[in-house]
Amino acid sequence: MKFKKILLFFIFILVFILSFITTKVSADTGPKPYVEIEMELNEGKYYVTLLSQDEEYGPWRDAKKYFEEYPDELDYEGEKERFNYFKDYVDKDGFYIWNNFKYMEGSGTYRWGYYPPKTFKILIYDIENDLFIAPDDILDRYAFKSFYRCDAKDVNNIIIEKTTSSKEVLYFFLRLTITLIIELLIALLFLYKKWDLLFILGINVITQLILNVILLLFVNGSLSGVMLLIYLILEILVTASEILALIFILKKINEKLNRPSRSIYVHIIYGIVANFASFIIGLILQFFGLLL
């Protein structure tokens, strides 16, 4: 009875979180790195972009060279018009201007969500004052999801710092809730007792916490295929850790308390099936844009 209440609680949390998340499905989905910067600007009209240390990466390339080679290229969504503000700008460190600009009125969030540059600088163009605001800070995409804050209200004292996003906490609990529901339901199919289920619940919280911290802080994303491989390797390590915990820790606990315990083979098969199921379902949710 207690376990059913716990399971219902996690299902309720999952539905609650999903109700606050609105996403789009596109033909090019899956886990992708992004850079998000909270821009603090004075009232006015601006264009914001990132300068790249690399001349070309993914679909992006040096915009100056591109428009020189293809002068008759169609003006897709006003790209040429936006680039005209930047075409004569020369960065002192030799960083390149890619053709990705965001129009902003005052403060707001700048996000580059498709193949953002690995090493970059922030460049702001003040339209009304015909002025470039160009901080000297050279930044990097330090993790799969990199967050910064840029306070450029005082152009003589621009402050840029790494930050975290409240969304990351929300998405972590979403991923954790989905994983717990899947693995607990599969544990029921493998006839684990209620005391085993509480142990499985606890070990999953620990391994998922470690996994998500690694992904957030230490994994520098590049191509989706690379990220898929990293996810797979980490998932294998998580699976092995959980199986070892079931075999050595849970078994000893049950022996001390004179409780019946599942066999080693059941632990191994369960660990593989449960983690494979949560891994595949996670990828499906990412494919449809439900997990970032």
N, C-alpha and C positions, 0 to 999 in steps of 0.2 A: 504493500500500500504506500509506504514511504517512497519507494522508488518511482512508482507511478506519479506521485505528486512532484517529485524532482524532475522527471521527464516532461510532464505537462508544463512545469515552470520554464524549462529551457525552450520548449516549443513556443510558449507565449512570448518570451524574450526575442526569439527569432522573428516572429511575425511583427512584433512591435518595432524592431530595428528596421526590417525591410519596408515597413510602412513609411519610414522617414527618408528612404533612399530612392531617388528617381534617377534612372540611367537610360541610355540609348543603346540600341543594338545596331551595329554597323557590320559591313562586310569585312572589316579589318579590325578584329577584336583580339583579346588576349592580354596577358600581363605586359605592360609597357612602362618604361621609366618615365618620370616627368619631373619638371622643376616648377615649384610654385613660390611666388614672391609676393608678400604683402607690401604693396607700394603705399607709402605715406607721402602724399603730394599736396601742394597748395591748390586752392581752387583755380581751375583753368583747364585748358585742353592740351592733351599730350599724346605722343606716340611713344610706346615703350618697346624695346627689343633687346635681345641678347646678342653680343658679339662673340664669335667663336674663334678659338685658337686654330681650329682645323678649317681648311679651305672647303672641304666637302665631307659630308657624313649623311648616310641614309639618303633621303630624297632631297636634302638641302645642299646648296653650294653657294659660292661667292656670288652674291646678287649682281655686283658690278660687272663681272665677267659674263654672267648669264645674259644680261640685257644688252651687252655689247655684241655677243655672238648671235643673239636672237632678237634683233631690234623690232621685228614685226610680230613678235609673240603677242597673243591676245592678252588684253588687260584683264586678267582673271580677278574678279571681285576688287578691282581698284588697286592691284598690286603695284603697278607702275606709278600711279599717283602717290601712293605712300612712299615708295622708294625714292621719288624725286626729292623728298625732304632730306634723305640720307646720302644721296649719290656722291656728294662732294666731301663727305666726312671721311677723315683719315685717322685711324687709331694710332696712337704713338707706340703701342706695343705690337702693331701689325696684325691685330685681330680682324677677322672678316665679318662683313655684314651679310647675314642671310636674309632671305625675303620673308620674314615672319614678324609682323608688327601688330601691336594691339593699341587701339584708340582708347584713351581713358579720359574721363573728366574728373579731376581730383583723385583722391585716394581710392584704392581698390585692389583687387587681386589679379596679378599677372601670372598666367600659367602657360607653360610650353609643354604640351602633352604628347607630342609625336616626334621621336628622335631628337630630344633637346641636346644642345652641345655638351661635350664632356667637360671642357674647360672654357669659361666664358667671363664676360664682363657685362654689366648692365649699362644700357645707353638710353637716355630719355631725351626726347625732343619737345621743347616747350613751343607749341605752335603760335600762341599769341605773342610771345616775346622773341620769336625766331632765335631760340637759344638751345644749345646742346648742353645737357647735364650728364657728365661722363665721369662717374666715380673711378678711381684708380684701382680699386679692389679687383683682384683676379680670383674668381670663385671656381668651384668644382662641383660636379654632380656627385656628391659624396655617398649617396645611397640610391637604392631603386626609386625612392621617392624623396626628393631633396627639397627642404623648405628654408626660405630666407625671409628676412624682413629688411626693407630698404626705406629708411627715413631720409627723404630728399627735400624736406621743406626748407631747410637752410642749405643752399647750394654750396656754401663755404664749409659746411660741417656735415657731410653725408655719412650716415651710420648704416652699416650693413652687418647683419648677424644671422647666424643659423637659428632656426626656430623649430618647433614641432607643431603638428596640426592636430586639432581636436578630432578631426575625421579619422585619424589613424587609430585612436582609442575605440571609436565606434566600429570601424571595420575589423579591429582585432577581436572585439567581443562577438561580432557577427560570425567571423571565421571560427572562433572557439565554440560558439553555440552550435553551429552546423556540425562541426566535428564531433562534439559530445553526443548530439542526438543520433548521428549515424552509428557511432561506435557502441553506444549503449543499446540501440535497437538490435544491432548484430550480436552483441553479447547475450541478449535475451534468446536469440535464435540458437546460440551455442549452449543454452541452458546454464549459464552462470548464475550463482546464487546472489541474493541481494547484498550480502557482505562483500562479494567479489565485485559487484557493480560499483560500490562506493570506492573501492580501490582503483578500479579502471577509470572512474570519474576523476579521481585525484591525480593519477599518473598522466592522464591526458591534459589536464590543466597545466601541469609542470612542463611537459614536452612541447605543448603548443606555445606556451609563453616563451620558452627558449628559442623555438623555431622562428617566431615572429620578431623577436628582438634581433636575431641574426639577419633576417631578411631586411628589416628596417634600417639597421645601423651599419651593417658590414657588407652587404651585397650591393655592388655597383652595377646597375642594370645596363645592358647594351641591346642586343637583339632578343626578340621573343624566344627564339630557339635556344639561345644560351640560358635564358632564365628558366625555360622548361627543364633543361638538363640540371640546373642547380636545384630547382624544386624537387626533381626526382631523387637526386643524391641525398638531399636533406631528409626527404620523406623515408628513404631507405634507412638512414641513421635513426630516425624517430621510431620506425617500425622495430628495428633491432633492439633499441633501448626499452621499448614497451614490452616486447616479448621476454627479454631478460628479467625485467621487473616482475612480470607475471610468474616466471619459472622460479626465480630465486627468492624474491621478497614475499609475494603473495602466498607461495607454497609454505614458507616458514611460518608466516602469520597463521595460516589455517591449521598447521600442525600443532602450534603452541596452544591454539584455542580448541583443539580437537574437532575441527570442522572438516567436512568432506571437501576435497579439492579436485579440480579438473586435471587431466593428465598433461604431461609436457607437450604431447603431440597436439592436443586441443588448443593449448596456449599458442603454439607456433602457428597453427592454421588460422586461429581466430585473429592473431596479430596481423598476419598477412592480408587476410580477407578484409578486415575492418579498415586498415590503413589504406589499402588499395581502393576500397569503395569511397572513402572520404577524399582521397587524392583525385579520383576520376570525377566525382561530383563537384569538387572544388574547381577543376578545370572547366567543366561544363558551365558552371556559374560565371567563371571569368570570361568564357567565350561569349556568353550573352550579356556581359557587362554588369553582372550583379555583384561581382567582387573586384576590387581594384588591387 
